[in-house]
Amino acid sequence: MHYVIQVLAAILVGTAFGALLGPRNNFLFISSLISIALGIVAIVTASWMPLAIGTAVLLLTYAVPPKTASSGA
């Protein structure tokens, strides 16, 4: 079971790192850093709680619609 948690945590870290390299947004940047940190904790400790919290943070971040630049015409 520890290997499953560690593989899922590695997927979380990779996904959050990919989001971190995407378009810059302060909310996305901070939540990606939180998800990466919790994913690394889950890899090291093989605990499901940081994995679940990191996944929830990243999914809630993706649920927030991106800000669009208004056309100042």
N, C-alpha and C positions, 0 to 999 in steps of 0.2 A: 504494500500500500504506500510505503514511503516513496517508491520510485514514481508512482502515478502522480503524487502530489508534487514531486520535484519536476517532472516533465510538464505538468500544467503550469507550474510557477515559471518555468523557463519560457513557455509560450506567452505567459502574461508579460514577462520582462521584454521579450522580443516585440510584442505588439505595442507596448507602451513606448519602447525605444523608437519604433517606427512612427508613432504618433508625435513623438518629440521632434523628429526630423521633418515633420510636415509643416504646414503653414503656422506661423507664429501667432499665438494667442496666449495671454497670461494665464487664463483659466486652464487651457489645455496643457501648458508648460508645467504648471504646478501639479495638476492632477497626474500627469505622466511621471513626474519625479516621485510622487507619493506611490504610484503603482509600481514603479521600478524598485523603490526601497522595500515595499512590502513583498514584492516578488522575490527579491534577494533574501529577505528574512525567511520566507517560506522555503526557499531552496536549502538554506543552511540548516533550518530547524526541522524541516519536513512536517510542518504544522499546517493544518488546513485553514485555521482562523485568519492569518495574514493573507493567505491566498484568496479567501472569500472576500475579505475587505478590499484588497487591491483590485480584484475583478469588479466588484460593485462600484468602486470609484471610477474605474476606467469606463465601464458601461454607462454610468450616469453622465460622464463627460461626453460620450458619444451621443447621448440622448438630447443634449442641449443643442439647439440649432445654432449654426455659426453666425457671427455678426457679418452683415453685408455692408459694404460702403455705400452710403447714400449718394445719389447723384445730386450734387449741389447746383442744379441748374436754375 
